[in-house]
Amino acid sequence: MSNSRQADAPAGPWRAPLLFGALAALFILEGSLSNAMFSGSWNSALAILNVGLISAITALGVNMTWGYGGLFNAGVVGFVALGGLAPVLVSTPPVAGAWAAGGPRLALALAAGLVTLILAVTAGRRLGQMARLWVPALILIAGYVVTRAIFDPAVAAIEANNPAKAGNIGGLGLPVLLSWPVGMGFAALAALGVGKVALGLRSDYLAIATLGIGEIIVTILKNEGWLARGVLNMTGIPRPVPYELGLQSDPDFVAAAARWGMDVATASGIYVKLCYLAIFVAILLTLILLSELALHSPWGRMMRAIRDNETAARAMGKDVTRCHLQLFVLGSAVIGLSGAMMVTMDGLMAPGGYNPLRHTFLIWVMVIVGGSGNNWGAVLGALLIWFLWIKAEVWGPALMGLVTLPLPEGALRSHLIESAPQMRFVAMGLVLLLVLRFAPRGLLPER
């Protein structure tokens, strides 16, 4: 049997437990050993694990669109950013004076824009062939002028309200966990708009549309300061777990930390990360359960049949475009959920941090390495790639120091060692190439 056929052979029943066991061993070594390769800090191990779990949820969303339906989403970063906006608008306290300064005019401007879109679409559907083009265009131009005339003064008034500390519209002051489904809704609405335009055309149009909308969303968040302070960033976002300083001032917790043999600062950090870990694991397992039930339902079998042969599915009477739209919206909603979770854990909304390399390319590497079409494979790939991504920044300089030992001390050797952390991009590419060569369908391929 050829090597390619061996690589595509079904995975044995012990592959998944062994791979997850090896992954667990890496995190245990990270927390327990202190040397050039591992930090020896449980705070560090848990921090990597928590972000890896959020990345696993993002990878699950990508796996739904790509693994189930073959839809290529090149704008994952945009849907992550939309999800991250939800905790700011839902959970932060209202900004004093912001609504009075420009809130009603802002709402009126948004309503005018919505009415403009509805009128343009209605005109395009009901008018004749000749008027179908220029009448909607005139409606859009007139509506844009009216909307901007209302919108711009409202935004200027909001951003001028206490600009040093606020300058944004503020939130509703609701519990932060309520913002997570709102983040799913934001991403789902954006996916619905993109899907209505791009789905049904060739697959490359969807990739171009999602790439464009992802960059547009991030650019809007950077420039529209009234939403989340733009590049000034938004801090103080509430969290669903205790604060470290609160725990350190609690006599009962201080006594418990002493019994555990840890200083109170270390113990509080570990306790908070364990609280996040419990929430993230519960959400991840719930999503996997729902995804597996959907995948093995008649709906899931239909989606895979459409993915494998659209022509045959159309011949059987299936509405391929509608099914693709359902899948794209669901997958994007899960991606939005991960964005809301990340901002909640960080307590920070920083639009400048939404980098396509981190939030699109790296997520795709996770899905491909883990095995597209397999939910557990997406989780494995996310945890493994995130661990390697973080540790490559530490291992890179150590490896470069060994490689450059024959070189004399000087500017060249120092430059190579200082630049070694950036080699993790090369490391991720190397990992991807090795997996594609020896396991083309991923470490845990789809059955």
N, C-alpha and C positions, 0 to 999 in steps of 0.2 A: 504494500500500500504506500502511496506517495506521501511526502511530508504534508502537503496541503490537505490531503484527505484526513490524515491523522489529526491535523490541527482543527478540522471542522467536525471531528467526531464528538458525540454527545459527552457531556461531563459526567463523571462518575458520581455516585451518591455521596461520597465523602469529600468531594472537592470543596463545596461551600463550607462545611464545618472546619476543614483544615485551614482554608484561607482566612476565615474569620478568626480562628484560633491564633494563627500567626499574626494577624493584625492586632488582636488583643495583647499578644506578647510584646509587640512594639510599644504600645501605650504603657504597659506595666514596666518595661525597661526604662522608658522615659521618666516615669515617676519614681523609680526605686534606685536606679544607677546614676552615679555622678562621675562622668568622665568626658573625654573629648567628643563622644558621640551623643550622649544623653545628658539631660539637665539634672536628673536626680531630684526633681521637684514635682510633687503631685499637683501643685497649682498650674504648672506649665502643661502637664499631661492632660489635665481636665480642660484647660483653656483650648488646647488643640482639638480635643475631642468634641467640645461643644460647638465650635465653629465647623468642624467636620460634619456634625449632625445637621446643622443648618444647610451646609452645602449638599448634604445627601437629600434633603427635601427639595432643593433647587434641581438637583440631578433627577429626582423622581418626576418633577414637572417636565423637564426636557425629554426624559425617557417616555413619558406619555405621548408627547407629540411626535417624536421621532421613532421610538421603538414600537409603538402601537400603530401609528399611521403614516410614518415616513415623511413627516412634515419638518422641514429644516428651519428652525428658528435661530436666526443670526443676531437677534437683538435681545438676548436674555437679560443684558444689563439694564435695559429700559424697564422691563417688567419688575425686576428686582427693585429698581429705584422707585417705581410707583407704589409698590408694597411698602417701602420704607417711608413714604410720605404719610401713610395712614396714622402711625402713632403720633406724629406731629399735630395733625389736624384733629385727632380724636381725643388724645390723652393729655396733651399739655394744657396748662391752665389758660383761660382767656386772657388776652392782652388788654389791659385797661385803656379805653379810648379808641381802640382800633376799629371796632364795629361802628361806633358813632362817627369816626372820621371818614370812612369810605365803604362801610359794609353794605348799606342799602344800594348804593350806586354800583358796587361790584356785583351784587346779586342781579340787578337790573341788566347789567352788561352781559352777564352769562345767559340770562333769559333771552335777550335780544339775539345773541349768537345762536342759541338753540332754535329760536323761531326762524331765523334766516336759513338754517340748514333744512328745517322741515319744509319751508316754502320752496326752496330750490329743488329739493327732491320731488315734492309733489308736482311742481311745474314740469320738471323733466319727464315725469311719468304720464301726464295727462295732455300735454300740448302735442301739436303735430310735428312732423319731421323737421320742418324749417325752423320753427320756434323753439324746438327742444334744446338747442345749443345756446342761442344768445339770450333767451329770457332767464334761464337759471344763472347764467353768467352775470347778467345785470343785477339780479337779486342778490347774488353773493357779494358783488362789489358794493352795492348800496348798504347791505347789511354789515359788511366789514367796516365801512366808514362810520355808520351809526354806532356800532359796538365799540370801536376804538374811541369815539368821542365821549362815550360814557365811562369806558374802562380805564383809560389813561389817567384822568383826574382822580378817580377812586384809588388807584394803585399809588399814585404820588402822595395822596393824603395818608394812606396807611403806612407807607414806608417812612414818612416824615414823623410819625407818631413814636416818640421815644426811640430814635434810631440807634442810640448807643447800646441799649439793652434788648430792644424788641424790633420794631420796624416790620412786624409781620402781623397777620390777622389773628394768630393764636389758635388754640384748640378749644375743645368742648369740656375738658376736665373729666372725662369719663375713664373708667378702669382700662388699663393698657391692654389687657387681654381682649377687650372688645374691638380694639383697633386691628387685630390680626385678621378676622374675617372681612373687615372693611378693606384692608390691603389686598385681599383676594379679589374683592369686588372691583377695586380700581384697575388691577391688572386684567381682570376678565373683560371689563368694558373696553379697555384699549385693544385687547385681542379681538373682541367682536368687531370693532371698527376696522382693524387691519384685515381681519379675515373676510369681511364683507367685500372689501376691495380686491384683495389679492388671491383668495382661494377660488378655485375654479379655473384659474389660469395655469400656465406652466409653473412647475415647482420652483424654478429659479426666481420668478417674480415674488414669491413669498419670502425667499431669502433676502432679496433686495429690499422689500418693503419692511421686514422686521429689522434689518440692519439700519435702515433710515429712521424708523420710528424709535428705535432704541437710543440713537444719538440725539434725536430731537427731544425726547423726554428728559434726558440728562442735561441738555443745554437749557431747556426751560427751567428746570430746577435750579440751575446755577444762576440764571439771570433774573428770575422772578422772585425778588426778595420778599414780597408780601406773602408768599406761600410758606417758606421755611428759612427765611433769612439768606437764601442763596449761598454764595461763597463764604459768607460770614459764619455759616454753620449754625446748627441748632443743638443746644446742650440742655441738660436737665430733663430729659425725657423720662417719665416714670417707669418703674420696673415692677414686675410681679413678685419679686423675691426681696428679702431684707437687704439693707445696706450694710457694708462692712463696718462702717463707723458706728452704726447703731448696735451691731453685735458686740463690738469691742467695748462699748460702754455699758453692756448688760452684765451685771455681776454673775448671774447664773451661767452665761456663756463663758465668761472668763474662768469660772471655776471648772466648767466642763473641759475647756481647752487645757487647763493645768492637769486634769486627770488623764487627758489623752497624751500628755507629754509634749505639747506644741505651744509655741508662743501664740498669743491671741491674734496677731495680725495674720499669721499663716493659717490658723484654724478658721478665721472668719472668711478668708479667701476661698478655702476649700469648701466650706459649708455653702457659700453662695453659689459656687460653681456646681456643687452637687444638686442644689435646688433647680438650677437651670437644666442640668442634665436630666433630672426626672421629668420635667415638663417637655423637653425636646424629644426624649425617648418615647413618651406617651403619644405625642403628636405624630412622630415618625411611624410608630407601629400602627397607629390608627390609619394613617394614609396608606401604608403597605397593605393592611387588611382590606381596605376599600378598593385599592387598586387591583389586588389579586381577585377579589370577588367580581369586579367589573371585567377583568381580563378573561376570566373563565366563564363569563355569562354569554348569552347569545349576542349581546351588544359587542363584547370584546372580540368574539370570534368573527363577527361581521367586520370590525375595524381591521383586524389582521388580514382578512380576505381582501378588503379594499386595498390595503397596503401592498399585498403580494400581486394583485392583478385587478387594476381599476376597470379595465375593459370588461372583464368577466362579471365584475360586481354590477356595473351599469347594465349589462345584458340581463342580469337577474332582477332588475328593477330598483336597485338601491340608489338613493340620492347621495352620490359620493361627496358633492360639495357641502351639503348639510352635515354629513357625518364628520367630514374634516373640520368644519367650523366648530362642532361640538367638542371635538378632541382638542383643538387648538385653544379654545376658551378654557377648558378644564385644566390643561397643562399650564397655561399662563397663570391661572388663578393660584395653582400650587406654587409657582415661582414667586408670585406676589406675596404669598404667605411667608416664604423664607425671607423676603426682604423686610417685612414687618418684624419678624423675629430677630433679625440681625440688628436692626436699629434699636429695638427694645433692649437687647443684651448690651450693646455698646453704650446706650444712653446718649447717642450722638447721631445727628443727621448731617452728613457731610457730602453734598453732591459732588464735590471734587474727587471723592474717593471711589466713585463708580467708574471703574476702569474696565473697558471691554476685555483686556487680557485676563483680568481676575474673574469677572462675572460672566463672561461668555466663553472665551477660549478654554479657560481652565475647567469650566463646568462640562464642556463638550469632551475634554480629555477624560474626565471622570466617567462619563457615560460610556465612551468607547472602550476605555480600559476595563471597566467593570463588566460590560456586556449589554448592549442596547437590546431592548425588549424584555429584559429580566429586571424586575424591581429590586431584588436582592443584589444583583450585579451592580446596579446604579449606586446602591448604598455602599457596597464594598469599594467600588472605584472612588467614590467621594471621600471616604475616610482614608483610604490608602494614599490617594494623590494629595490630599490636604496635608497629611502627615509628612510626606516627602517634600512638599512645597515649603513647609515651615522649616524642616530640618536641613534642607539643602542650603539655606542661608547660613547655617552653622557648619555643616559638613564641607561646604564649598571651600572656605578659606583653609580649613585643615588639610583637605586634599591638595589644594593648590600649593600649600606650604611644602608638602612632600614632593610634589612634582617639580617644584622650582628649587629643590635643594642643591642641584648641581650648579645653579646660577650664582654668581657673586652677589653679595649684598649691594643694593643700589636702587635706583629709581625704577628700573624695569621689574625687578622682583617684587618691590613694594606695590607697584601698580597692579601687577597680576593678582597678588593676594587681596588687595583692597577691592578689586573688581570681581572677585570670585563669587560673592553673594548673588550677583546678577546672572551667574551661570545657571541659576535654577530654571530659567526659560529653556536653555539648552537641555538641561536634565529632563524636563517634562517632555520635550520633543523626543529625546532618546528613549524614555520609557514608552511613549506612544509607538515609536517605531518598533521596539522590541515586542510589544504586545501584538501589534498588527502582523509581525512576521511569524511569531510562534503561536499566537492565539487570535486569529483574525476576527473571531466573533466575541472576543473579550474573555476575561478570566472566568466569568460565570455566564456562558452563552444562553440565549433563549432556547427553551426546549423545542 
